[in-house]
Amino acid sequence: ISTKLLDKKNKSIVKIKTTEDFIIELGYKVLSFDAYFTSSIEISTIDGATIFISNKYYDNNGIEELKEVGAYLEKCIIPNNLLAPGKYLVNICLKSFSKKCNVYISKRNILKFSIYTPNNEIFFNYNGLIKPKLIWEYQFKPLKK
């Protein structure tokens, strides 16, 4: 199994600006037929606290993919402004739960990276581990005088 941390130009990185997307690349080989499983990444703090887990499913219902024999290269894009500045670890897993419960491979702390605030970002002090830019809706009605 191989893993890489990449920028949007597919260059290897270990330091990432809060304002930039980045990619976790996962490479593996399937050597036998009838393999149903999903790839999974977990981002955690250096202390081991899980921030989030993401699984690559065949569809939105959590169906795992039947893998053909061959080499696979998967990329998970982590959007900018998701993680607050700090140091993080990546855990990966190839697992199956829908057909039969099986963990094919699990690697903890396989990648280490840091997120930092670029100098031109106005808000640089964050409480918490994530800092997503959420969609805000509002209504305004002027007050009568």
CORGI-V795010 format. One record per residue. N is the residue number from 1. RES is the residue in three letters. PHI is phi in degrees with one decimal (none if undefined). PSI is psi as a letter, one per 30 degrees, with the letter a starting at -180 (* if undefined). Layout:
<<N;RES;PHI;PSI> <N;RES;PHI;PSI>>
This chain:
<<1;ILE;none;k> <2;SER;-129.1;k> <3;THR;-138.7;k> <4;LYS;-144.6;l> <5;LEU;-109.9;k> <6;LEU;-129.0;l> <7;ASP;-89.1;a> <8;LYS;-69.0;f> <9;LYS;-98.3;g> <10;ASN;66.2;g> <11;LYS;-91.6;k> <12;SER;-65.1;k> <13;ILE;-141.8;l> <14;VAL;-134.7;f> <15;LYS;-115.9;k> <16;ILE;-130.4;k> <17;LYS;-73.3;k> <18;THR;-58.5;f> <19;THR;-89.9;g> <20;GLU;-117.3;k> <21;ASP;-67.7;l> <22;PHE;-144.4;l> <23;ILE;-125.3;k> <24;ILE;-105.3;j> <25;GLU;-103.3;k> <26;LEU;-129.6;k> <27;GLY;-118.1;k> <28;TYR;-158.1;l> <29;LYS;-119.9;k> <30;VAL;-106.7;k> <31;LEU;-107.3;f> <32;SER;-132.9;l> <33;PHE;-78.9;l> <34;ASP;62.0;h> <35;ALA;-95.4;j> <36;TYR;-107.3;j> <37;PHE;-163.1;l> <38;THR;-127.6;l> <39;SER;-89.9;k> <40;SER;-140.3;k> <41;ILE;-120.4;k> <42;GLU;-129.7;k> <43;ILE;-103.1;k> <44;SER;-135.3;l> <45;THR;-76.2;l> <46;ILE;-59.8;e> <47;ASP;-78.3;f> <48;GLY;96.5;g> <49;ALA;-77.4;k> <50;THR;-71.0;k> <51;ILE;-95.0;e> <52;PHE;-161.1;l> <53;ILE;-127.4;k> <54;SER;-132.5;k> <55;ASN;-112.6;k> <56;LYS;-94.8;j> <57;TYR;-102.0;l> <58;TYR;-66.3;e> <59;ASP;-144.9;a> <60;ASN;-76.6;f> <61;ASN;-92.0;g> <62;GLY;82.3;g> <63;ILE;-78.9;k> <64;GLU;-81.2;l> <65;GLU;-91.2;k> <66;LEU;-76.9;j> <67;LYS;-94.7;k> <68;GLU;-83.0;l> <69;VAL;-63.6;k> <70;GLY;155.9;a> <71;ALA;-100.0;k> <72;TYR;-120.7;k> <73;LEU;-133.2;j> <74;GLU;-115.4;k> <75;LYS;-128.6;k> <76;CYS;-112.1;j> <77;ILE;-90.0;k> <78;ILE;-98.2;k> <79;PRO;-72.5;l> <80;ASN;-63.1;l> <81;ASN;60.5;g> <82;LEU;-90.8;e> <83;LEU;-98.6;k> <84;ALA;-75.7;l> <85;PRO;-55.2;k> <86;GLY;157.9;a> <87;LYS;-108.8;k> <88;TYR;-137.2;l> <89;LEU;-122.3;l> <90;VAL;-116.7;k> <91;ASN;-112.1;k> <92;ILE;-126.4;l> <93;CYS;-153.8;k> <94;LEU;-110.4;j> <95;LYS;-143.6;l> <96;SER;-133.5;k> <97;PHE;-128.6;f> <98;SER;-84.9;e> <99;LYS;-86.9;e> <100;LYS;-150.9;k> <101;CYS;-73.3;j> <102;ASN;-156.6;k> <103;VAL;-108.2;j> <104;TYR;-78.8;e> <105;ILE;-155.2;k> <106;SER;-142.4;k> <107;LYS;-127.2;k> <108;ARG;-96.6;k> <109;ASN;55.0;h> <110;ILE;-75.6;f> <111;LEU;-133.6;k> <112;LYS;-130.7;k> <113;PHE;-150.2;l> <114;SER;-129.3;k> <115;ILE;-108.9;k> <116;TYR;-133.6;l> <117;THR;-89.3;k> <118;PRO;-68.4;l> <119;ASN;-59.9;f> <120;ASN;-88.1;g> <121;GLU;-84.2;k> <122;ILE;-68.4;e> <123;PHE;-92.0;j> <124;PHE;-120.0;f> <125;ASN;-101.8;j> <126;TYR;-120.9;k> <127;ASN;-97.0;k> <128;GLY;105.8;l> <129;LEU;-99.9;f> <130;ILE;-119.1;l> <131;LYS;-143.7;h> <132;PRO;-66.3;k> <133;LYS;-89.3;j> <134;LEU;-85.2;l> <135;ILE;-84.7;k> <136;TRP;-110.8;k> <137;GLU;-114.3;k> <138;TYR;-152.3;l> <139;GLN;-125.2;k> <140;PHE;-132.0;k> <141;LYS;-132.0;k> <142;PRO;-65.5;k> <143;LEU;-79.5;k> <144;LYS;-74.7;k> <145;LYS;-88.6;*>>
